[in-house]
């Protein structure tokens, strides 16, 4: 009797582990795929000289947030079907368009292409390191969630304030904080999948994509400020 129970629970536990690994594997594959429309959107935006924040930066920010949360709602509603993948890729294309302003500005430097590659490599290194820690560490990072969310709220408020204040020092502080917070978010989001807290690979991909996107954008901004050359 006891042996039969052990076999049943052992098989159930193994199936649970396999399911979590499958979700994580699908998340990584979809994350890699999501970079394609992001890169295409950024390239197209540079070619078109696309600027989402033309006119009032504050109005542009409000419109961006409305579109982003519209995508979040649509992804949540379709995450259990193939349509969810399509909506997610549409969102990553939109984020690529948004990124094109920063990419275009960086390409204005004589070493702009190199800065973009350094930012890409740095982001990949951060992702690899944090995802590896989340995978092998026995520490529970779930308690970080509320603090990280509070940090994001502070970042948003500081970013909105700086639309009006135009303080270079505050911009630098926000960028550095964003890199730190979203690096920690990779730990949190990857471990949620590993521990079974997130069982949908589309939702998991969205979370990790936003982490990676914000690290790259803020790292590229800092590289442009401190390493950009006009010669």
Protein Blocks (a to p, Z undefined) as FASTA:
>chain_A
ZZmmmmmmmmmmmmmmmmmmmmmmmmmmmmmmmmmmmmmmmmmmmmnopafkgcjfklmm
mmmmmmmmmmmmmmmmmmmpmklmmmmmmmmmmmmmmmmmmmmmmmmpmklmmmmmmmmm
mmmmmmmmmmmmmmmpmbdfklmmmmmmmmmmmmmmmmmmmmmnopaklmmmmmmmmmmm
mmmmmmmmmmmmmnopaccfklmmmmmmmmmmmmmmmmmmmmmmmmpcfZZ
